[in-house]
Amino acid sequence: MEVTIRPMAVEDIPQVHEIDVRSFPLPWSERSYLFEVRENQSSRCWVAEVEEDGRRLVAGMLVLWLLVDEAHIGTIAVHPDYRQHRIGQRLLAAGLLDAHSSGAQKSFLEVRRSNAAAQALYRRFGYEIAGVRPRYYRDNGEDAFLMNLDNLDPARLRQLLVPVRE
Ligand SMILES: CC(C)(COP(=O)(O)OP(=O)(O)OC[C@H]1O[C@@H](n2cnc3c(N)ncnc32)[C@H](O)[C@@H]1OP(=O)(O)O)[C@@H](O)C(=O)NCCC(=O)NCCS
């Protein structure tokens, strides 16, 4: 499977939204993605595109906000049919490498207490739990863990970006 990580385009938004709906109990609207892609100057939006049988499909997405020297992960998801092929890892590595080249030194994010898969992905990058935001998610009142990555290391990020070999 060939995977390409590239900036999100307006035309990708319907597929991105579909992934969001399949991935989260509180998906963003298509309008939110339009704002992030077109208007939000702090936002860096990425997709992972896969080519299968000559068709190109969006298999994953990442929205990252660059705030001075910090990269805040806004959202990341991979289509359920394409999970556990290192696509999430490659998206995050690409987004953080780009943020680092624009001045980011560290990163943080919120993740559901119950979301073991995402926490495992983040730990692979060196993120550590730095605090709890009680009842952060309004659908079920679940806590968020705040996870921090204090030193973005481009050499490590390049290792995590290695091509998928299936
Ligand atoms: C979290 C998510 C983006 C991971 O994407 P993915 O492409 O399936 O993950 P990868 O294949 O890149 O996994 C990289 C590493 O993350 C960890 N990981 C990923 N999925 C995992 C799972 N289901 N269980 C345990 N660890 C997992 C592993 O360490 C994995 O490395 P390994 O395969 O060598 O063990 C994906 O599961 C998803 O879209 N979930 C729903 C949306 C979501 O929860 N987003 C995060 C919000 S904070």
Ligand as a Chemical Component Dictionary entry (heavy atoms), coordinates in Angstrom:
data_LIG
# 
_chem_comp.id                   LIG 
_chem_comp.type                 NON-POLYMER 
_chem_comp.pdbx_formal_charge   0 
_chem_comp.three_letter_code    LIG 
# 
loop_
_chem_comp_atom.comp_id 
_chem_comp_atom.atom_id 
_chem_comp_atom.alt_atom_id 
_chem_comp_atom.type_symbol 
_chem_comp_atom.charge 
_chem_comp_atom.model_Cartn_x 
_chem_comp_atom.model_Cartn_y 
_chem_comp_atom.model_Cartn_z 
_chem_comp_atom.pdbx_ordinal 
LIG C1  C1  C 0 -5.264 6.597  17.227 1  
LIG C2  C2  C 0 -5.212 6.335  15.719 2  
LIG C3  C3  C 0 -5.120 7.678  14.979 3  
LIG C4  C4  C 0 -3.939 5.515  15.431 4  
LIG O1  O1  O 0 -3.799 5.410  14.016 5  
LIG P1  P1  P 0 -3.168 4.107  13.319 6  
LIG O2  O2  O 0 -2.779 4.470  11.956 7  
LIG O3  O3  O 0 -4.099 2.954  13.498 8  
LIG O4  O4  O 0 -1.886 3.869  14.252 9  
LIG P2  P2  P 0 -0.450 3.339  13.797 10 
LIG O5  O5  O 0 -0.619 2.117  12.952 11 
LIG O6  O6  O 0 0.316  4.461  13.196 12 
LIG O7  O7  O 0 0.172  2.919  15.188 13 
LIG C5  C5  C 0 1.427  3.380  15.618 14 
LIG C6  C6  C 0 1.616  2.900  17.054 15 
LIG O8  O8  O 0 0.544  3.402  17.875 16 
LIG C7  C7  C 0 0.144  2.391  18.817 17 
LIG N1  N1  N 0 -1.220 1.900  18.484 18 
LIG C8  C8  C 0 -1.972 2.250  17.402 19 
LIG N2  N2  N 0 -3.151 1.612  17.447 20 
LIG C9  C9  C 0 -3.136 0.846  18.556 21 
LIG C10 C10 C 0 -4.079 -0.044 19.156 22 
LIG N3  N3  N 0 -5.290 -0.257 18.619 23 
LIG N4  N4  N 0 -3.740 -0.643 20.314 24 
LIG C11 C11 C 0 -2.537 -0.428 20.902 25 
LIG N5  N5  N 0 -1.589 0.400  20.364 26 
LIG C12 C12 C 0 -1.895 1.026  19.224 27 
LIG C13 C13 C 0 1.165  1.283  18.693 28 
LIG O9  O9  O 0 2.276  1.610  19.502 29 
LIG C14 C14 C 0 1.545  1.395  17.237 30 
LIG O10 O10 O 0 2.759  0.847  16.930 31 
LIG P3  P3  P 0 2.867  -0.756 16.668 32 
LIG O11 O11 O 0 1.867  -1.058 15.589 33 
LIG O12 O12 O 0 4.281  -0.963 16.247 34 
LIG O13 O13 O 0 2.524  -1.415 17.961 35 
LIG C15 C15 C 0 -6.432 5.498  15.248 36 
LIG O14 O14 O 0 -6.599 4.378  16.099 37 
LIG C16 C16 C 0 -7.737 6.276  15.212 38 
LIG O15 O15 O 0 -8.059 6.943  14.232 39 
LIG N6  N6  N 0 -8.514 6.229  16.312 40 
LIG C17 C17 C 0 -9.785 6.951  16.380 41 
LIG C18 C18 C 0 -9.561 8.426  16.498 42 
LIG C19 C19 C 0 -8.749 8.789  17.724 43 
LIG O16 O16 O 0 -8.924 8.228  18.797 44 
LIG N7  N7  N 0 -7.830 9.759  17.574 45 
LIG C20 C20 C 0 -7.004 10.243 18.636 46 
LIG C21 C21 C 0 -7.720 11.324 19.377 47 
LIG S1  S1  S 0 -6.781 11.948 20.753 48 
# 
loop_
_chem_comp_bond.comp_id 
_chem_comp_bond.atom_id_1 
_chem_comp_bond.atom_id_2 
_chem_comp_bond.value_order 
_chem_comp_bond.pdbx_ordinal 
LIG C1  C2  SING 1  
LIG C2  C3  SING 2  
LIG C2  C4  SING 3  
LIG C2  C15 SING 4  
LIG C4  O1  SING 5  
LIG O1  P1  SING 6  
LIG P1  O2  DOUB 7  
LIG P1  O3  SING 8  
LIG P1  O4  SING 9  
LIG O4  P2  SING 10 
LIG P2  O5  DOUB 11 
LIG P2  O6  SING 12 
LIG P2  O7  SING 13 
LIG O7  C5  SING 14 
LIG C5  C6  SING 15 
LIG C6  O8  SING 16 
LIG C6  C14 SING 17 
LIG O8  C7  SING 18 
LIG C7  N1  SING 19 
LIG C7  C13 SING 20 
LIG N1  C8  SING 21 
LIG N1  C12 SING 22 
LIG C8  N2  DOUB 23 
LIG N2  C9  SING 24 
LIG C9  C10 SING 25 
LIG C9  C12 DOUB 26 
LIG C10 N3  SING 27 
LIG C10 N4  DOUB 28 
LIG N4  C11 SING 29 
LIG C11 N5  DOUB 30 
LIG N5  C12 SING 31 
LIG C13 O9  SING 32 
LIG C13 C14 SING 33 
LIG C14 O10 SING 34 
LIG O10 P3  SING 35 
LIG P3  O11 DOUB 36 
LIG P3  O12 SING 37 
LIG P3  O13 SING 38 
LIG C15 O14 SING 39 
LIG C15 C16 SING 40 
LIG C16 O15 DOUB 41 
LIG C16 N6  SING 42 
LIG N6  C17 SING 43 
LIG C17 C18 SING 44 
LIG C18 C19 SING 45 
LIG C19 O16 DOUB 46 
LIG C19 N7  SING 47 
LIG N7  C20 SING 48 
LIG C20 C21 SING 49 
LIG C21 S1  SING 50 
# 
